[in-house]
Amino acid sequence: MANANLQIIHGILYGKGLRLGKLSPLGQVMATMVGKHGDYVPFMGPQIHDHAMTVAGVPARKFYWDPELLVSTQMAVQRWYGFDSYTVISDAYNTEVEALGAKMIYSDNAMPTVNTSVPLIKERSDLDRLGSLDVTAARIPVAVELCRLITERIKGPFGIGFFCSPFSLLCNAMGYPRAVRALMRDKAYARELFDYAENEVIFPFLKAQAQAGVKSSVGPDAWSAFPNLTPDLVEEWVVPSAKRLAERGKKELKMSVSAGTAACDYCEEDPAKFDKEMMFRCWDVASGLSFLKIAFSGMGRTQDWDMRWLQEYALSRGKGGKLPIFASLNSRFVRDSNPAQLVDKIREWIGIMGRDGRLLFFIGSVPADTPPANVHMAVRAVHTLGRYPIAKDLSAIRVELPSFQPFDRWLKGQPEEDVIMKAREQ
């Protein structure tokens, strides 16, 4: 941790103008998040679990039940790509509902998935039948150990545990139509549902994490993205729930708990319906849920956005400066584009949002079948076009597809080699 802390401090000071020494990749990220910028625009590690498993050639039925394998595989694949930070997570939306008894779909080549055609919660009496979460059931012990390993190995701000936020948990347990209908038409029932999710399911999971030494845990909440929920519904239900969990986590567990991640993420799929005013409204609500004040694009159809709007938002909402922009390359866009299209999009975005610093790239989530060349190209393009000071004419800079070793050849001699190779053999 001492080394990571030094890298963090170095990055902050560098970003504030004290440009001494050579920054580590983590330092580049911190310089951009907390200061103005480092030497180049950073590319943060994305959510990559199914893709990392596929690249490494390990079976899903081993990968999602073996914390050591899951952490080692994701760290190795992200280092192979050259990301500037690690993001390691599992199938975070499934852990609690699986342990409660939800019907699941298991596969040899994909993460476990909830079978929503067989709802776990159909009516109020089901809450009493299900009772509190048993932290020894299903993969809860696996997830707790995974959170511990992430905290231990990924030093700094990205070493965090995970849980499923309440609304997304309820959608997995009862289906989105039932869950949103309760919020809009039966508020008494909705309050019971949130109380159950927070106190009988999520909190026992967080307590187990805290007992394992996890200091910070984040709850993804993709079902709360726009237009699944409007900003008004997020403010009415998701924001108060997140505050309750944060306060209880701090008071009882001495733990930082951040629920509602991805709530109000602007995910309108029809470009004809893109609305600047609604985007700003969504970003304002989402910013209030984040432990960092940032301008965030996540799962949306970002390749079709006018990124001048996100730049304007970051400038208008920063106090005495610009908010850091987390610019997400859409998952399908990265998978389905050719390398030249990726470079063109990255060149456009850096020209709009990167010249005054405070810009970080990532991929919303890397699909399992994404061509590795596309990911390598995206990282190369960001690091090449995003060097400070940003070139006046970015079109004059040629970005070549980097030469890279096949993963198996690169893996030889890496710390994770034995764990990954043994998983393939079993």
N, C-alpha and C positions, 0 to 999 in steps of 0.2 A: 504493500500500500504506500510505503514511503516514496518509492520510485514514481508511482502514479501521481501522488500528491505533488511531487516536484514538477512532473510534466504539466500538471494542471496549473500550478502557480506560474511556471515559465510561460505557458500559453497565454494566461491572463495578462501578465506583464507585457509580453510581446505585442498582444493585441492592443494594449493601452499605449504603445509607443516605445517601450524599452526593448529595442530590437537587438538583443544580445544572444549569441549562440545559435545553434541549429535546433529548430523545433522538431519534436516527435510528431507522428500522425495525430495522437491524442492532443498534443499541444496545438496543432493547427486547428482542430475542432474547437478547443477552448478559446483560442485567440479570436475566432469568428463569433462564437456565441456570446462571449463576455466583453470582448474588446471590439475592434473594428474588423481586422482580418489578419491572417497569417501570411504565408508566402504564396498560397494558392487557395482556391475554393475547395473546401473539403468534400469528400464523398463518404457519407456515413454508412455504416453497415446497415443493410435493410433486414426486414423479416424474411427469412430464407430457409425455414426448416425443411419443407418438402423438396425444395430445389437442392439444398445441400445434401440431403439424403440420396437424391437421385444422382448427383455428380459423384458422390463417394461410393455409390453402388452398394449401399447397405440396406437390408430389408426393413420395411416399415414396422413389422411385428417385433423387431429387435430394437430399432431406433427409438420408438416412442415408449419403450418400457425400460430403457437403460440410460440413466442420467449421464453417466460417464461418456457413453457413446454419442449421445445427442449433443452434449457440450463440445466434445472434442471434434466431432464432424463439422459443426457449424463454425467453430473457430478456425479450423483448418481451411475450409472452403472460403471463408471471408478473407483470410490472409492470402490465399492463392489469388483472389481477385484484386487485392491491394486496397481494400477499403481503409478509411482512416480511423474507424472505430468499429467495435464489435456490437452486434445486436444478437443475442441468443434468447430464443423463446421456443416453447413447444406449442401444441394445439390448445392454447390457453382457454378457448371458449368451452371446451368439453370436460375439463377435469372435474368440476364440482357436480355437474348433472350426471355424469357417468357414475360417480360414486353414490349418487342418490338412487340410482337404478334405471336411468334412462336407457332405452333400447339404442344400441350403437351399431354402426356399420364398420367392420374392420376389413382391411385390405393388406395385401402384400406390398403394395407400391404407393400407398397414400395414407395420410394421417387418419386416425379414427374420426368418425363423423356421427353426429346425433341423427337418429332416424326420427325426423319430426312428424312422420305419418302416424307414429304411436306416441301421443303426448304423455308426458309424465304427470302434468297437472291439467286436469280437465275441469275441476270444480273446487270450491273452497275446502271441502272436507279432505281433499288430497294433501293439503298442507299438514294436517294433523297426522295423516297416515305416513307421510314421508319422514316427519320429525327432523331432528338436527343432523347435520352432516357428521358422519363417522370418519374421522381423519385417518383411520386405518384401512378404509375401504378402497377397492379398485386401485387407481393410480395416484391417489392422494399422497401416499408415502414417496412415490417416484417423483411427483411434482415438488414436494417439499425438499427432497434431496437435490433436485435439479436447481431450485431457487438458491439453495445453499452453495452449490458449485458455481453458479453464475456470479453470486456475490463474492465468492472467494477468488475466482480466476479473472474476472473482468473488473479490474480495479477502476475506481472513479465513478462518474455519474451514470454509466451504462451497466453497472453491476447491480441489477435489480431483480426482485422476484416478480411474480405475476399472479393474477387471479382474473376471473370473469366478472365484469361489472354487472350490477343488478339487472338493468333492463335487458341486456343481451343474454344473461343467464335465464331470465324469464322467457325470452323468445325461444331459447333452446328447450326449455322445459315444457312450454305450452303452445308454442307456435306464435309467430308475429301477429296474425290477425287477432287471436284471443288477447294477447298482451296489450296491443295498442287500443283495442276496444275497451279494455278495463280502464286505461288511462283517460279515455275520452267520455265513457258512459257510466262507469261504476267506480267512482273515486274511492269509496270506502273499501271496496275489494282491492283496488290498486294499492292503497296504503298498506293493506295486509300483505299483499304480495311483496312489496318492497321491504317491509319489516321482516318478512320471512327470509328473503334473499340476503339481506344485509346481516341480520343477527343470528339466524339459525344455520346459514350455509357459508357465507363468505367469511364472517368473522372467525369461526373455528379454524378455517383454512389459514387465515392470516396469523392466528395465534400459534398454529403449528410452525409456520414459517419463522415467526419471531423467536420461538424456542430453539430453532435450528441456527439462529444467528443472523437471519435476514433483517436488514435495517430499513429497507425501502422496497415497496411493492406497488406495481402499476396495474390497473385493470382496464384492458381493452374493451371497447364498447361500440363495435361497428354497427350493431343494430340501431344505435341512436344517431347514426349519420343522417344528414338531410338527403333526400326527402322522406326517409322512413319516419323521422320525427321532425316536426317544425321547431324552429328556435324557441317558440313559446312553450311547447311541450317539454323541451329539454330544460328550460329554465324552471318550469313548474315541478318536474319530477327528477331529472338526472342531477341537476346542480345541487339541490338540497340533500339528495342521497349521498352524493360525493362528499359534501361537507360533513355529514354525519359520520361517514366511515373514516374520514381524515381525522376528525376530532376524537373519535373513539380509539383509533389506532395510536394516535399520539399520547392520549391519556393513559390507556390501559396496557399498551404494548411497547411504548416508547419507539414507535415505528412510523415512518412516513408512508402514508397510504394515499394513492392518487387514483381515484375511480373516474370513469367517464372519458377515457382516452378514445378519441375519434368521434365523440359526440359532436354533432353539428358539422362534421366534415362534409364539405359541399360535394355531393356525389350525383348531381343531376346528370343524366346520361344524354339528354337531347340538347345539342348545342344551341338550337333555336330558342330554348327556354333559359339559357344562361342569363342571370340577372345580377348586375353589379351590386345593387342595393341589398339583395338577399345574400349575396356572397359576404358583404361586409357585416351584415347582421349575424350570419353564421360564424364568421371568424371572431366577432366580438364575444359571442357566447362561448365558443370553444376556448378562447384565450383565458376566460375566467376559470376554466377547469384545469388549465395546465399549471404545473408547478414552475414553469418558465413562461415568461411573456414573450410569445413568438408569433410570427405570421406563418401559418401552417397550411400546407396543402398535403392531402393524404391519399385517399383511395380514388379520388374523383378523376374525371376525364380530362386531366390536366393538359394533355397534348393539344387540346382545342381551346384552352383558356386564353384570354388576353392577359398575359402576365404583367402588363402595365397596371392592371387593377391590383394585383398582389403587391407590387412595388409601391403603389400609391398608398395601399393600406398600411404597409410596414412603416412608411414615412409619416403617415398621419397619426399613427397610434404610439409611436415611440416618444418617450419623454426625454427631450433634449437630443434626439437622434433617431435612428432607424431601428425598428425591431429586427432581430435575426429572422431571416426567411428560411424555412425548411421547405425546399422545393422538391416535390416528389414526382419522379418520372412514373407515369402510369404503368401498372404491371403488364397489361396486355400490349401496350405500346412497345415496351421493351422486348417482350417476347416475339411480337409479330412484325416488327420493323426490320429493315436491313440496317447495317452499320452506318451507312451514309445518312439515312433518315434520323438516326439517333444523334449523330454529330450535328446536323443542321438544327435540330431542336435545342440541343445544349448550347450551341453558338448563339441562337436567338435569345435564350433565357439569360445567359451570362451578359449579353449586351444590354438587356433591359434591367436586370436586377443585381448584377455583380460589380458594376464599376465603382460603387460607393461602399463596397464591402458588405459584411453581415449576410452572406449567402452561403447556404449549405445544401448539397444535393443528397438524395437517397432514392431508392425505388420503393414504391408503396408496399409491395410484396413480390418476391420473385417466384413466378410459377415454376412448377417442377420441370416442365419441358422447355424452358427458356434456353436458347442456344448460348452456351458459355461465351462464345465470341462476342455476342451482343453486350453482355455484362462487362467483359474486358474492354470493349470499345467505349462504352459509356464512361467507365472510370478514366480511361486514357484521355477522352475528350474533355472531361471536366478538369482534370489536372493540367492539361495542355493549354486549353483556351482560358482557364481560370487563373493563370499566373498573374500576380500583381507586380507592377501596375497593369491593368487589363489593356491589351492592345487597342489602339484607336480603331483599326480596321481588322476586325476578327475574321472577316472573309478571306483575308490574305494568309491566314495561318492554316496550314495543311495538317490534318490529323490522320495518321496512318494506323491501321489495325495493328495493335502490338503483337509481337511474337510471344507466345506463351507456351510453356510445357504442358502437355496433357496432365490432368490432375494426378493420375497414378504415378507418373514419372516424377512430378514435383513432390509428391508425398514422401518419397524415399528419404529417410533421414529426419523427417519432421517429428516433433514430439508426439503427434497423434497417430503415427503410422501403425503401431502395434494394435491399438484399440480398434481402428477401422478395419485392418486386415483380418483380425480375429472375428469380427462381426460378420464379415463376408463368408468366412469358412463355416460358420455355425448353421 
